[in-house]
Amino acid sequence: MADKSRIPLPIPTPETRHFWEGTKEGELRLQRCDDCSETYFPPRPFCPACSSRQVSVFKASGKATLHSYVINHRPHPAFDGPYSIAVVQLEEGPRMMTNIIGTEQTPEALVLDMPLTVTFEAMSDEISLPYFQPEEASR
């Protein structure tokens, strides 16, 4: 990462507040439907599978696998290039868009289905962003 001040930060809403409070505390929080047991991301006040509003927030494992990615080589004021823009498959089921850090940004290093672990970077006093790194880098 380059200049943190150049990354546009999310603004928590009542629907996403639990997620951002979790990342600030070093937790990846997901939601699960109390009626049909669907686990989902991104946060919302109702289940995307059955539309129930009976949902619970829980701490996820923080484990994922690399589902897809692109390596961006174009200049960006907030990032040192190149950097990956990735979709990870969370152990709990949902997919999440993120960046992969802690490894070379090459096709040889970014292997599909590789095991990943979440890590958090404090961007401000209120917001920490979740990134993923290869599982062996977190040991």
C-alpha positions as CSV (number, residue, x, y, z in Angstrom):
1,M,0.0,0.0,0.0
2,A,1.1,3.5,-0.6
3,D,-0.5,6.6,0.6
4,K,-3.4,5.7,3.1
5,S,-4.8,9.3,2.9
6,R,-5.6,8.8,-0.8
7,I,-7.8,5.7,-0.4
8,P,-11.4,6.6,-0.3
9,L,-12.8,5.3,3.0
10,P,-16.3,3.8,3.5
11,I,-18.9,5.6,5.5
12,P,-20.6,3.2,7.9
13,T,-24.4,3.1,7.8
14,P,-26.7,1.6,10.3
15,E,-26.8,-1.6,8.1
16,T,-23.0,-1.9,7.9
17,R,-21.9,-0.5,11.3
18,H,-21.4,-4.0,12.8
19,F,-19.1,-4.9,10.0
20,W,-16.9,-1.8,10.4
21,E,-16.9,-2.1,14.2
22,G,-15.7,-5.6,13.7
23,T,-12.8,-4.7,11.3
24,K,-11.7,-2.0,13.8
25,E,-11.5,-4.8,16.4
26,G,-9.7,-7.2,14.1
27,E,-12.7,-9.3,13.4
28,L,-14.4,-10.2,10.1
29,R,-18.1,-10.2,10.9
30,L,-20.8,-11.8,8.7
31,Q,-24.5,-12.2,8.9
32,R,-26.6,-15.4,9.0
33,C,-30.3,-15.7,8.5
34,D,-32.0,-17.1,11.6
35,D,-34.8,-18.6,9.5
36,C,-33.0,-20.3,6.5
37,S,-29.4,-20.3,7.9
38,E,-28.0,-18.5,4.8
39,T,-24.7,-16.8,5.5
40,Y,-24.1,-13.7,3.4
41,F,-22.0,-10.7,2.5
42,P,-22.2,-7.7,2.0
43,P,-24.1,-6.6,5.1
44,R,-27.8,-5.9,4.8
45,P,-30.8,-5.9,7.2
46,F,-32.5,-8.9,5.4
47,C,-31.6,-12.3,4.1
48,P,-30.9,-12.3,0.3
49,A,-32.1,-15.9,0.1
50,C,-35.5,-15.7,1.8
51,S,-36.0,-12.0,2.6
52,S,-36.3,-12.6,6.4
53,R,-35.3,-9.8,8.7
54,Q,-34.4,-12.2,11.4
55,V,-30.6,-12.1,11.0
56,S,-27.7,-12.5,13.4
57,V,-24.1,-11.1,13.2
58,F,-21.2,-13.5,14.0
59,K,-17.4,-13.5,13.9
60,A,-16.2,-15.3,10.8
61,S,-13.1,-17.6,10.8
62,G,-11.1,-15.1,8.6
63,K,-10.1,-18.0,6.3
64,A,-10.7,-17.9,2.6
65,T,-9.5,-19.2,-0.8
66,L,-8.6,-17.1,-3.8
67,H,-11.6,-17.4,-6.3
68,S,-10.5,-14.8,-8.9
69,Y,-8.3,-11.8,-9.4
70,V,-6.8,-9.3,-11.8
71,I,-3.4,-7.6,-11.4
72,N,-3.7,-3.9,-11.9
73,H,-0.6,-2.3,-13.4
74,R,-2.1,1.1,-14.1
75,P,-1.0,3.9,-11.8
76,H,-3.2,4.8,-8.9
77,P,-2.5,7.6,-6.4
78,A,-3.3,5.4,-3.4
79,F,-1.4,2.2,-4.3
80,D,2.0,1.1,-5.2
81,G,1.7,-0.9,-8.3
82,P,1.1,-3.6,-9.4
83,Y,-1.7,-4.7,-7.0
84,S,-4.3,-7.3,-7.1
85,I,-8.1,-6.8,-7.1
86,A,-9.5,-10.1,-5.9
87,V,-12.6,-12.1,-5.1
88,V,-12.1,-14.5,-2.2
89,Q,-14.4,-17.4,-1.2
90,L,-14.9,-17.1,2.6
91,E,-14.8,-20.4,4.5
92,E,-18.4,-19.6,5.6
93,G,-19.6,-19.5,2.0
94,P,-20.0,-15.8,0.8
95,R,-17.6,-14.2,-1.7
96,M,-15.9,-10.9,-0.9
97,M,-14.0,-8.4,-3.0
98,T,-10.6,-7.4,-1.5
99,N,-6.9,-7.1,-2.2
100,I,-4.3,-9.8,-1.7
101,I,-1.2,-8.6,0.1
102,G,1.9,-10.2,1.6
103,T,3.0,-11.9,-1.7
104,E,4.3,-11.0,-5.1
105,Q,1.6,-9.7,-7.4
106,T,2.2,-12.2,-10.2
107,P,0.2,-15.1,-11.6
108,E,2.9,-17.5,-10.3
109,A,2.3,-16.3,-6.7
110,L,-1.5,-15.7,-6.9
111,V,-2.7,-19.3,-7.4
112,L,-6.5,-19.9,-7.6
113,D,-7.9,-21.8,-4.6
114,M,-4.8,-20.9,-2.5
115,P,-5.6,-20.7,1.2
116,L,-5.8,-17.1,2.6
117,T,-6.2,-15.4,6.0
118,V,-7.7,-12.0,6.7
119,T,-5.6,-9.2,8.0
120,F,-6.6,-5.7,8.9
121,E,-5.0,-2.3,8.2
122,A,-6.1,0.7,10.2
123,M,-6.8,3.5,7.8
124,S,-8.2,6.0,10.3
125,D,-9.3,6.0,14.0
126,E,-12.6,4.6,12.8
127,I,-12.0,2.4,9.8
128,S,-9.8,-0.6,9.3
129,L,-9.9,-2.4,5.9
130,P,-9.8,-6.1,5.6
131,Y,-7.2,-7.5,3.2
132,F,-6.2,-11.1,2.6
133,Q,-2.8,-12.7,2.6
134,P,-1.5,-16.2,1.8
135,E,-2.1,-18.5,4.8
136,E,1.6,-19.3,5.2
137,A,2.4,-15.5,5.4
138,S,0.2,-15.2,8.5
139,R,2.2,-17.8,10.6
